Structure formats: structure tokens, C-alpha cells
Amino acid sequence: EDLFKIFQELEMPLVEVLASMEYSGIQVDREELSYLGNKFETRAKELEEEIYQIAGEEFNINSPKQLGVILFERLNLPVIKKTKTGYSTNADVLNKLRFESPIIDKILEYRTLTKLNSTYVIGLENLIDKDDMVHCHFMQTVTATGRLSCTEPNLQNIPVRDEMGKMLRKAYIAGDGKVFVGADYSQIELRVLAHLSQDKDLIDAFVKGEDVHKTTASKVLGIPMDKVSSEDRRRAKVVNFGVIYGMSTFGLSEELGISRKEAEEYINGYFNRYKAVKDYMDNQVQLVKDRKYSQTLLGRKRYINEINASNFMVRQGAERLAMNTPIQGTAADIIKLAMIKVYRKLNNEGIDADLILQIHDELIIRTAKENEALVKEMLENTMENTIELLVPLIAEANSADNWFDLK
């Protein structure tokens, strides 16, 4: 299968790194965790009362059946989707109903808070050892893309967009005389796309250090950079990342709240400006149709047998995987390679520091405070020089004594 190189140079050396990370663990501030748990419970109770008030009666908010009756029979909200057992009240359905009633936002917030509390406060208590440490399990062979997966606790899943979720990070601390140093890759998947597609305009934007979302907005809308509004940039950002995941016109119209015609014009405009990206994506789909697998820059393979399925939806999903896998998979390989290099550097130079966490495109080191500047510089340099691409890799290091403040 021609996979020995990635096995020998990436996955096997990573075993030692992950073992070290699991052994090191991360310290939990029990008081902070308890404070957050109380905060979540208090807010959930408030929301419960507010939901009952709008509903006009008390019911089990956690029961999809009872919730369905309240929303679609008592409050007469439009039915989006039905299941065999009644009305669907999943997150997709509720998000579509957000503007129909104030009860929806309250239910969504209630669900988030109760899940955060049960998983990351109550659920965490059994995982903290006598030294106030938690030791995650990192697994190499779970995801199809090659990314690492993390369990007990899954710290990769703590929400970052949600304010309450982010607060949980305050409970993870570096400890006495220690500090966290973290760095994440800036727009790594877009940079990988520029490299793989060899699109001249995309490469130029990264080489010149331009704001790539602003550049995209300028090119697609045909307006000067200084005339690009924040809304133009936001739309371009959704399109830039949407392209990586093979987003359809329907998906884009839903995401941006615009008509399908507008979304289609935007996607067509994007591919007219970044022709090499379009050619690359089409080529990837054809490659997978021919050989049944997709491949990352470092040689990892993902078999996508559904690419020739007779069912249109199944085939379309497989085509999206064919486009996305080399990009997401290459980004995953790069971060693994960076982990090995950072780990070896810390060991070889005898620095009092441990690599303790990998969260998507971010690496976090715990080090003695006196090594803060040294580790910052080392982490940035190592991550930026992990692999040579046609565009620069950028990693910016920060430090703090708890995970929340590690911006």
C-alpha cells in the first residue's frame, strides 16, 4: 500500500509523544470547576422557569416527545421535520425556528448548559486523580482523516464559540511556578489548499501576508481592497472554508442567509477567480473515481468506495470527501509532524517543559515560568518550519497561567 513511510516516520514516533502527553496530564482547579458547575446549574434553572412561562406549563425539556408537543401543538410553530416517533426537535430544526419564538434560544442555551455541566463538570469529577490532574487518552486510529481523537475527557470538544463553554477552560491551570505556552497554525487548511492546488492568486495572497478573506472578497466582488466591508469579508470567509468542505449552493445560502441564486453567483465567481482551485477539486474527484482512495501530501490514504454509488446523495457526499480529505488530512499530518519535532526539541535541549495538549491546529506546552520566552520562540519556529510548502506556515505563540487566558 506504500504506507510504510508514513507509518515509520509519523505514526510510530508519535506513539512516544502521545504516551508522554497522557502521562503528563493537565491540572484542574477543583474550586473553579465547582464554581462553574454552580453557575451552569443556576442559569439552567432560570432558563427552565423562562421556558415554562412561555410554554404556559411545566414539562420535561429533555424529552423530545414532550418538547415537540409544546412547540408544534401548543405554540403552533411550523413543523420542520417529523420522525417515526413524532416531531424532530434536533439542533438543526431548532436553529431554523429561532426567529419564530423566544423559547427556541432559551431551549438551545438550556441544552448547551446541561450538556456542559454533565460532561465537563460532573463527568470530570471521576477523572481527576489525587494530584488534581486529568490524563486524557489520545488515539491515532479513530478518525478517517488522520486527526487525533481525545477521550476521558475529550478536551478537543469543549466549545470555543460559546461563552459558557469557553469558561470551562478557566478550570485548567498550569500550576505553581508554571505557565502554559500555546500556538496554533493560522488558516492551515487554506494554506494547504494553496499548496496543493498551486493557485497563483491564493499563493500570492499568503506569500504577501494579505488578509486572505479580504482578498477573496475583493476578487470575487470586483471591488478594491479598501472598499471591502466587514460583511463582505465575513461572506468571503464562509466561502473560503466552504470550498474546502465542498459546500453546495444550498449550504452556502443557508449559512449566509442569502438566496440560492446569490450563493450560486458567489461560488461561480470564486471559481472564476481561483481557477486552479476548481481544477484541483475536479481532479481530486476524478482521481478517487479511478482509484477509490484519496491521499494526503505525506501519503496517508483514505478509501472512499461510495464515489461511484448509484444514489445521488451518497455519491455527492463521497465527492465532498474526495475534495476535502487531502486538505484536512494533510493539515492533520502536519500537526502530528510538528508534535514530534516539538517533543524532540524539548527533550534534546533539556528544557523543563512538557507538551501536554493538541487541540485541532493548536499545541500547548506546560513549562517553568523562567522558560516562557524560550519555549514561545522554540514553539513558533518549530511549527512554522515543520514542512516546506509553497506558502509560509504561520504559528503565533501566547502564554498564560490558565487555558482560558491562552488566547
C-alpha positions in Angstrom: 0.0 0.0 0.0 3.0 2.3 0.0 2.3 3.4 3.6 5.4 2.3 5.3 7.0 5.8 5.2 4.1 7.5 7.0 3.9 4.5 9.5 7.7 4.7 10.2 8.3 8.5 10.1 5.0 9.8 11.5 2.7 7.4 13.3 5.3 5.3 15.3 7.4 8.2 16.5 4.1 9.9 17.6 3.3 6.9 20.0 6.0 8.1 22.4 4.8 11.7 22.2 1.2 10.7 23.0 2.3 8.4 25.8 4.2 11.3 27.3 1.2 13.7 26.9 -1.1 11.2 28.6 1.4 10.6 31.4 1.9 14.3 32.0 -1.8 15.2 32.2 -3.2 18.7 32.9 -4.1 20.2 36.3 -7.6 21.0 37.2 -8.6 23.8 39.6 -11.4 22.0 41.6 -12.7 25.2 43.1 -13.0 26.9 39.8 -14.8 23.8 38.4 -17.2 23.7 41.3 -17.9 27.4 40.8 -18.6 26.9 37.1 -20.9 23.9 37.8 -23.0 26.1 40.2 -23.1 28.9 37.7 -24.3 26.5 34.9 -26.9 25.0 37.3 -28.2 28.4 38.4 -28.5 29.6 34.8 -30.2 26.4 33.7 -32.8 26.8 36.5 -33.5 30.4 35.4 -33.9 29.2 31.8 -36.2 26.4 32.9 -38.6 28.9 34.5 -38.5 31.2 31.5 -39.2 28.2 29.1 -42.2 27.1 31.3 -43.5 30.7 31.3 -43.6 30.9 27.5 -44.9 27.4 27.2 -47.7 28.1 29.7 -47.0 24.8 31.6 -44.2 22.7 33.1 -42.9 19.8 31.1 -39.7 17.7 30.7 -37.4 19.9 28.5 -35.1 16.9 27.9 -37.9 14.8 26.4 -38.1 15.3 22.6 -41.6 14.0 22.6 -42.9 16.4 25.3 -40.9 19.3 23.7 -42.4 18.5 20.3 -45.9 18.7 21.7 -45.2 22.1 23.3 -43.5 23.6 20.2 -45.7 22.3 17.4 -49.1 21.8 19.1 -49.3 24.3 22.0 -47.2 27.1 20.4 -48.1 26.2 16.8 -44.6 26.7 15.5 -44.1 25.4 11.9 -43.2 21.7 11.7 -39.8 21.3 10.0 -39.3 17.6 10.2 -41.2 14.5 11.5 -39.7 11.3 12.8 -41.3 7.8 13.3 -42.0 8.7 17.0 -43.2 12.3 16.4 -41.7 15.7 15.8 -38.0 16.2 15.4 -36.5 18.7 17.9 -32.8 18.3 17.0 -30.4 21.3 16.8 -30.9 21.8 13.0 -34.7 22.0 13.4 -34.4 24.4 16.4 -31.9 26.6 14.6 -34.4 27.0 11.7 -37.1 28.1 14.2 -35.0 30.7 16.1 -36.9 33.7 14.8 -40.4 32.1 15.3 -40.4 32.3 19.1 -38.1 33.4 22.0 -38.5 30.0 23.5 -36.1 28.4 21.0 -32.9 30.4 22.0 -33.7 29.5 25.6 -34.0 25.8 24.8 -30.8 25.8 22.9 -28.9 27.6 25.7 -30.5 25.2 28.3 -29.3 22.2 26.3 -25.8 23.6 26.0 -25.5 24.3 29.7 -26.9 21.0 30.9 -24.6 19.1 28.5 -21.5 21.2 29.6 -22.4 20.6 33.2 -23.0 16.8 32.9 -19.9 16.2 30.6 -17.3 18.7 31.8 -18.2 19.3 35.4 -20.0 16.3 36.9 -18.4 13.9 34.3 -14.9 15.3 35.0 -15.0 14.7 38.8 -14.4 10.9 38.4 -11.5 11.5 36.0 -9.4 13.8 38.3 -6.7 12.0 40.2 -5.4 12.6 43.8 -2.9 15.2 42.4 -5.8 17.2 40.7 -4.7 16.0 37.3 -6.7 14.6 34.4 -5.0 12.3 31.9 -6.7 12.3 28.5 -6.4 9.3 26.1 -5.2 10.3 22.7 -6.0 7.9 19.8 -4.4 7.7 16.4 -6.6 5.2 14.7 -10.1 6.5 15.2 -10.7 9.3 12.7 -10.8 8.7 9.0 -8.9 11.9 8.2 -5.9 11.1 10.3 -6.7 13.6 13.1 -6.1 12.6 16.7 -9.1 11.8 18.8 -9.2 12.6 22.6 -11.3 10.9 25.3 -11.9 10.8 29.1 -12.1 13.8 29.0 -12.5 14.9 25.4 -10.9 18.3 25.7 -11.0 18.9 21.9 -14.7 19.1 22.2 -15.0 22.0 24.7 -16.9 24.7 22.7 -14.8 27.7 21.8 -17.5 29.8 20.2 -19.9 29.5 23.1 -19.1 31.9 26.0 -20.1 29.5 28.7 -18.2 26.7 27.1 -15.1 28.8 26.9 -15.4 29.5 30.6 -14.6 25.8 31.3 -11.1 26.4 30.2 -10.5 28.6 33.3 -10.6 25.4 35.3 -7.4 24.0 33.6 -4.3 25.5 35.1 -0.6 25.3 34.6 0.1 25.1 38.4 2.6 26.7 40.7 5.6 28.3 39.1 4.4 27.0 35.7 2.8 28.6 32.6 1.1 27.4 29.5 2.6 28.3 26.1 0.4 27.6 23.2 0.5 28.2 19.5 -1.9 27.4 16.7 -1.5 27.4 12.9 -3.1 30.3 11.2 -5.5 29.1 8.4 -3.6 25.9 7.9 -6.2 24.3 5.7 -6.4 27.2 3.3 -2.6 27.3 3.1 -2.6 23.6 2.3 -5.2 24.2 -0.4 -3.0 26.9 -1.9 -0.1 24.5 -1.9 -2.0 21.5 -3.3 -3.9 23.5 -6.0 -0.9 25.7 -6.8 -3.4 28.5 -7.5 -1.2 31.6 -8.2 -3.7 34.2 -6.7 -4.1 32.2 -3.5 -0.4 31.6 -3.2 0.3 35.3 -3.8 -2.1 36.3 -1.0 -0.4 34.1 1.5 3.2 35.0 0.4 2.4 38.7 0.6 0.8 38.2 4.1 -2.5 39.6 2.9 -5.8 39.0 4.7 -6.9 36.1 2.5 -10.6 36.6 3.3 -10.4 40.3 2.3 -8.5 39.3 -0.8 -11.2 36.8 -1.8 -14.0 39.3 -1.2 -12.1 41.9 -3.4 -11.5 39.4 -6.2 -15.0 37.8 -6.3 -16.9 41.1 -5.9 -14.6 43.0 -8.1 -14.0 45.8 -5.6 -10.8 47.4 -4.3 -9.4 46.0 -1.0 -10.1 49.3 0.9 -13.7 49.1 -0.1 -14.3 45.6 1.3 -16.7 45.8 4.3 -16.7 43.6 7.3 -19.8 41.8 6.0 -18.1 41.3 2.6 -15.1 39.7 4.4 -17.4 37.5 6.6 -19.1 36.1 3.5 -15.8 35.5 1.8 -14.5 33.7 4.9 -17.5 31.3 4.8 -16.9 30.7 1.1 -13.1 30.1 1.6 -13.7 27.5 4.2 -16.9 26.2 2.5 -14.9 25.4 -0.7 -12.5 23.2 1.4 -15.6 21.1 2.5 -17.2 21.1 -0.9 -20.1 23.3 0.3 -23.1 23.4 -2.1 -25.0 26.5 -3.2 -27.8 25.3 -0.8 -25.3 25.0 2.1 -23.9 28.5 1.4 -27.3 30.1 1.1 -28.3 28.6 4.4 -25.1 29.6 6.1 -25.2 33.2 4.9 -29.0 33.7 4.8 -29.0 34.6 1.1 -30.9 33.3 -1.9 -29.6 30.2 -3.7 -29.1 32.3 -6.8 -26.9 34.7 -4.9 -25.0 31.8 -3.4 -24.5 30.2 -6.9 -23.2 33.5 -8.2 -20.8 33.8 -5.3 -19.4 30.2 -5.8 -19.2 30.7 -9.6 -17.4 34.0 -9.0 -15.0 32.3 -6.6 -14.1 29.5 -9.1 -13.7 32.0 -11.9 -11.1 33.9 -9.9 -9.4 30.8 -8.4 -9.5 28.6 -11.5 -6.7 26.3 -10.3 -8.7 25.5 -7.1 -11.6 24.5 -9.3 -9.4 22.3 -11.5 -7.8 20.8 -8.4 -11.1 19.9 -6.8 -12.4 18.4 -10.0 -9.2 16.4 -10.5 -9.4 15.0 -6.9 -13.0 13.7 -7.6 -11.8 12.1 -10.8 -8.8 10.5 -9.1 -10.9 9.0 -6.4 -13.4 7.7 -9.0 -10.4 6.0 -10.8 -8.5 4.5 -7.8 -11.2 4.5 -4.9 -8.9 6.4 -2.5 -7.9 9.9 -1.6 -4.3 10.8 -0.5 -2.6 13.4 1.7 0.6 15.2 0.8 2.5 12.8 3.1 0.9 9.7 1.6 -1.9 8.8 4.0 -4.8 7.1 2.2 -8.5 7.1 2.8 -10.6 4.7 0.8 -13.9 6.3 -0.5 -15.7 3.4 -2.2 -19.1 5.3 -2.3 -17.7 7.6 -5.0 -19.4 5.5 -7.7 -22.6 4.9 -5.8 -25.9 5.0 -7.8 -27.6 7.0 -5.0 -27.0 10.7 -5.8 -26.8 11.9 -2.2 -24.3 9.1 -1.2 -22.2 9.9 -4.3 -22.3 13.7 -3.6 -21.1 13.1 0.0 -18.3 10.9 -1.3 -17.3 13.6 -3.8 -17.1 16.1 -0.9 -14.8 13.7 1.0 -12.6 13.3 -2.1 -12.2 17.1 -2.2 -11.7 17.6 1.5 -9.6 14.6 2.6 -6.3 15.7 1.0 -6.6 19.1 2.6 -7.8 18.2 6.1 -5.7 15.0 6.1 -2.5 17.0 5.1 -3.2 19.5 7.9 -3.6 16.6 10.4 -0.3 15.1 9.2 1.5 18.4 9.5 0.3 19.0 13.1 1.4 15.4 14.0 4.8 16.1 12.5 5.1 19.3 14.4 4.3 17.5 17.7 7.1 15.0 17.1 9.6 17.9 16.3 8.5 20.0 19.3 8.7 16.9 21.6 12.2 16.0 20.4 13.4 19.6 20.7 12.2 19.9 24.3 13.9 16.6 25.2 17.2 17.3 23.2 17.6 20.7 24.7 16.7 19.5 28.2 14.1 22.2 28.7 11.9 21.9 31.8 8.7 21.6 29.8 6.1 19.1 28.6 3.9 19.0 25.5 0.5 18.3 27.1 -2.3 19.0 24.6 -3.1 19.0 21.0 -6.4 20.7 20.1 -7.0 20.7 16.4 -4.3 23.0 15.0 -3.0 24.1 18.4 -0.2 22.7 20.5 0.0 23.5 24.3 3.2 23.2 26.4 3.4 23.5 30.2 6.8 25.0 31.2 8.5 26.6 34.2 7.9 30.4 34.1 11.6 31.2 33.6 11.5 29.3 30.3 8.4 31.1 28.9 10.2 33.3 26.3 12.5 30.5 25.2 9.6 28.0 24.8 7.5 30.6 22.9 10.2 31.2 20.4 11.0 27.5 20.0 7.3 26.5 19.5 6.7 29.2 16.9 9.9 28.3 15.0 9.4 24.6 15.1 5.8 24.7 14.0 6.5 27.2 11.2 9.4 25.1 9.8 7.8 21.7 10.2 7.3 21.3 6.5 8.1 23.3 3.4 5.1 24.4 1.4 4.7 26.9 -1.5 3.2 29.3 1.1 4.6 30.2 4.6 3.1 28.4 7.6 2.3 30.9 10.4 2.1 30.0 14.1 1.7 32.6 16.8 2.6 31.7 20.4 0.9 33.0 23.5 1.2 32.3 27.2 -1.0 32.3 30.3 -1.4 30.5 33.6 -4.8 29.0 32.7 -6.1 27.7 29.4 -8.9 30.3 29.1 -6.4 33.2 29.0 -4.3 31.4 26.4 -5.7 33.5 23.6 
